[in-house]
Amino acid sequence: MKKYLLDDYFKFWIETYKKPAVAPVTYMKYLNTHGHIRKYFGKVSLSQITATSYQLALNNYSKTRAKRTVACFHKQIHACLLDAHDEQLIPIVPSRKAIVTGRPLIKHTSKCLNYDEWQCLVKATYNTDNIKEQVVYLSAVTGMRYSEVLGLTWNNIDFKMNRLEVEKTWDYKYHQGFKKTKNDSSKRFIDLDKNTMAMLKRLSLKKEEADENEYDLIFNYTEGKQLYNSNINRFLLKLCGELKIHNISFHSLRHTHASILLYQDVSLMTVSRRLGHSNTSTTQSIYLHIIREMENKEKELIESIMDKVF
């Protein structure tokens, strides 16, 4: 029986069976698994892997990852080992009865912050050199998606008109560079306040001092290459704890921004355009509870106006 390293066989397997058949993004997931095989299994041959050694490697991998991520990792290796068994390269499939575990999912207690909490977060992340805090700040004051913030380049900032342009995103998951926006309506201009413009001006003055930045990113990916969605969420959770405000996810910054604008009587159409929704019905369906609260408030206002007639 010919000996193959798991590392080498998995690479051969994905190049032969997966690369021609799956989407590029999906193939990147297999490449990502291949990179982790080197770290968690080392230079071990297929025939040396036992059910116990496989489980130990899977347990080690799961210590810092969510169960869903571990399940994907296991699923891909298991499929590879099944084929190796069919080709009689291994006598048994060591991954057949593996138990998938993982870090418990972080439960966020709030969909959005109230105004005071939002103000506290914005002030805490405004004047900082921490790239994660800068990213949090900009999303909090614009409602931009995570990929949109990371995809900003300096030509997207109009210092004369005090606004930024969203016209592309950054692939923070699979490191494939720039991507299109979620849809055409996501391409938009967002007006910025004077404090945010001052913050961006400060960052622009420092860009010459930064490391190599071939894409001219505002939030230089060479510095922030670990800004995966899970990492920024853990960072934000820790920050919320330090500030003693409700725990939220990064996407909740977008909900917070929209909610605050609606509560401050900004029109639904303006909020919809600022968020990059295709139409106001999308915005209305997401923030229906807020709109109903505002309608109740306005109902009371109308009644008071009518009462003053007499």
Order of alpha helices (4+ residues) and beta strands (2+ residues): alpha-alpha-alpha-alpha-alpha-alpha-alpha-beta-beta-beta-beta-beta-alpha-alpha-alpha-alpha-alpha-alpha
